[in-house]
């Protein structure tokens, strides 16, 4: 049985995904965070394709830093990969998480990296 916290986040996530949809012109930047890692991917929902992705897992630049600093590094990394894939603007999908802490740090890192949203 899932915990109340997990069910609550799933409900929020469903509500957000009704509104947030990534197209070829403006793909979706989706964020997932676990207790130790943070992951980001840029997704074209029309074609069901991941255009770029980045994570803190086995990221050499992230070693020895706080979780928020690591999230900012991942944000810059995904923005760099997105620009190589030809993506400039995205729709931000916080995936049911509050826009706070690591999620906010990743978004600001992506903006520093050149993504617009």
C-alpha positions as CSV (number, residue, x, y, z in Angstrom):
1,X,0.0,0.0,0.0
2,X,1.4,3.4,-1.0
3,X,1.9,6.0,1.6
4,X,-0.3,9.1,1.9
5,X,2.6,11.3,0.8
6,X,3.1,9.3,-2.4
7,X,-0.6,9.3,-3.2
8,X,-0.9,13.1,-2.6
9,X,2.1,13.7,-5.0
10,X,0.6,11.4,-7.6
11,X,-2.7,13.4,-7.5
12,X,-0.8,16.7,-7.9
13,X,1.2,15.2,-10.7
14,X,-2.0,14.1,-12.6
15,X,-3.4,17.6,-12.2
16,X,-0.2,19.2,-13.5
17,X,0.1,16.8,-16.5
18,X,-3.4,17.7,-17.7
19,X,-2.1,21.2,-18.4
20,X,1.6,20.7,-19.2
21,X,2.3,19.1,-22.6
22,X,5.5,19.1,-24.6
23,X,5.4,19.7,-28.3
24,X,8.2,19.6,-31.0
25,X,8.5,23.4,-30.8
26,X,8.3,23.6,-27.0
27,X,9.2,20.3,-25.3
28,X,8.7,19.5,-21.7
29,X,11.5,19.6,-19.1
30,X,10.6,16.9,-16.6
31,X,12.2,16.6,-13.2
32,X,12.5,13.6,-10.9
33,X,14.2,13.6,-7.6
34,X,15.0,10.7,-5.3
35,X,16.5,11.0,-1.8
36,X,20.0,11.0,-3.2
37,X,19.8,11.8,-6.9
38,X,18.1,14.2,-9.3
39,X,17.2,13.6,-12.9
40,X,16.0,15.9,-15.7
41,X,14.8,15.1,-19.2
42,X,13.5,17.1,-22.1
43,X,10.6,15.2,-23.7
44,X,8.6,15.7,-27.0
45,X,5.2,14.3,-26.0
46,X,3.9,14.5,-29.6
47,X,6.4,11.9,-30.8
48,X,7.1,10.3,-27.4
49,X,10.8,11.0,-27.6
50,X,13.4,12.1,-25.1
51,X,15.5,14.8,-26.7
52,X,18.0,15.3,-23.9
53,X,18.6,14.1,-20.4
54,X,21.0,14.6,-17.4
55,X,21.3,13.3,-13.9
56,X,23.5,13.5,-10.8
57,X,24.1,9.8,-11.0
58,X,27.8,9.2,-11.6
59,X,28.3,12.9,-12.4
60,X,32.0,13.7,-11.7
61,X,31.3,17.5,-11.3
62,X,28.7,16.8,-8.6
63,X,31.0,15.0,-6.1
64,X,31.4,16.6,-2.7
65,X,28.7,19.3,-3.2
66,X,25.3,19.8,-1.5
67,X,22.2,18.5,-3.2
68,X,21.0,21.9,-4.3
69,X,24.4,22.7,-5.9
70,X,24.3,19.3,-7.6
71,X,20.8,20.1,-8.9
72,X,22.0,23.4,-10.4
73,X,24.9,21.5,-12.1
74,X,22.3,19.0,-13.6
75,X,20.2,21.9,-14.8
76,X,23.1,23.5,-16.6
77,X,24.1,20.1,-18.1
78,X,20.6,19.4,-19.4
79,X,20.4,23.0,-20.9
80,X,23.7,22.4,-22.7
81,X,22.5,19.1,-24.1
82,X,19.2,20.7,-25.1
83,X,21.0,23.4,-27.1
84,X,23.0,20.7,-28.9
85,X,19.6,19.1,-29.8
86,X,18.3,22.5,-31.0
87,X,15.9,23.2,-28.1
88,X,15.8,26.8,-26.8
89,X,12.4,27.0,-25.0
90,X,10.7,24.4,-22.8
91,X,7.7,23.9,-20.6
92,X,8.7,23.1,-17.0
93,X,7.1,20.0,-15.4
94,X,7.9,19.9,-11.7
95,X,6.3,16.5,-11.6
96,X,4.3,17.1,-8.4
97,X,7.2,18.5,-6.4
98,X,7.0,21.9,-4.8
99,X,9.0,24.6,-6.7
100,X,11.4,24.8,-3.9
101,X,14.9,23.6,-2.9
102,X,16.4,21.2,-5.4
103,X,13.7,21.6,-8.1
104,X,14.1,25.4,-8.0
105,X,17.9,25.0,-8.1
106,X,17.6,22.8,-11.2
107,X,15.3,25.2,-12.9
108,X,17.6,28.2,-12.2
109,X,20.6,26.2,-13.4
110,X,18.8,25.4,-16.7
111,X,17.9,29.1,-17.1
112,X,21.6,30.0,-16.6
113,X,22.5,27.3,-19.2
114,X,20.3,29.1,-21.7
115,X,16.9,27.5,-21.6
116,X,13.9,29.7,-21.6
117,X,10.7,28.9,-19.7
